Amino acid sequence: QVQLVESGGGLVQPGGSLRLSCAASGFTFSAYVMRWYRQAPGKERELVAFISSARAITNYADSVKGRFTISRDNAKNTVYLQMNSLKPEDTAVYYCNAARGSSVSWGQGTQVTVSS
């Protein structure tokens, strides 16, 4: 059974940092492309960052380039999102996504709130 469990969200002041984790189980993690999405209240879910299965390729939304870093540890079946210089507009529920071909799975999400 595929399972993705996000953690690491919380309340942080503008300019602060958080590291999100997504622990995966039930599938061959190393073979899957991993993505982080986010959804703010009243807005559509948007892609934040992508990392290929071999960690060779990463890509980011323009709004987070230079501030967020996606990484993965295939030995630990975990993908991370390091978020620095956080802004109020980064406030959202952040979701982990695993994809390979037609197989797509989502985590339950973790809330990130950036506020003073």
N, C-alpha and C positions, 0 to 999 in steps of 0.2 A: 504494500500500500504506500503510494507516494505521499510524503509528508514534508511540508516546508514550515518551519517555525521561526518567525522573526523575533528579535529582541533588541534592546538597546535604545529604544525611543524614550522620550521624556520631555521635560520642560527645560529650555535653555535660553539664556539671554542673547540678544543680537551680538554677533561677533564670536560667539562660543562654538564649541565643537561637540559632536556626538559620533559614535561609531555604531552602526547597525550591523547585526549579524543575522544570518539566515542559515539555520541548521537543516540539512536535507537528509532524508532517509527513504528507503523503499525503491530506489532506482540507482542506476550507475551514474553517479553524480558527475564524474569526470567526462562523460560523453555528452553532457547537456550544456547548451548555451544558458547563461544565467543573466537575468535582468532585474533591475530595481525600477519600479514604477512608484508614482505617488498620485494621490487624489486629495485635493483641497475641497472644502465644503462648497457645493454649488458648481463645481468644475468637473470636467472630464478627467479620467485617469490619463496621466502622461508618462512617457518613458523618460527615465532619469539617466540610467547608465546601463551599459551592456558589456559583458565580457565573454569572449569565446571559450570553448571547451578547453582549449590548450593554453589559455591565458595570453595568447599572443596578440589578441586584438581587443581593444577597449574603445568605447565611444560614449559620448556624454551629450546631454541636452545643452544647448548654448547657455541656458540660464544657470548652469552649475559648473561649467568648464572652469578649471583652475581652482575650484573650491572643493569639489567632491572627487573621491578616488574609489573606484571599484576594484576589488581584488578577490581572489579565491584561494582556498587551501583544499586541494583535492584529497589530501590525506585525512583531513578532518571533515570532509563533506560539508564545507561551510563557505558561504560567500559573504563578503563584507562591503559596507559602504561607509567610508570615512568622510564625514561632512565637516568642513571647516568654514570659518567666516560666515556663519549662518545668519540668514536674514528673515525678517517676519514673513516674507513671501514664500519661504521654504516650509512654512507650517502646512502639514498634510498628514494623511495616513500613508505610510510607506509600505509597499508590497514587494515581496520577492516572487520571481517568476522563473520557472524552469521549462525549457522548450527543446524538443528534438523531433524534427519532422512534424507530424500531426499531434504529437503528445505535448500538451501544455498543462502546467500545474501552477497553482497560486497558493501563497501563504495567507494567513488570516489578517496580516497587517500589524503595524506598530505605529502609534501616534507620535509625531514629532511636533512640538509647539515651540515656536521661537517668539519670545515676548519678554519685555522688561517689566 
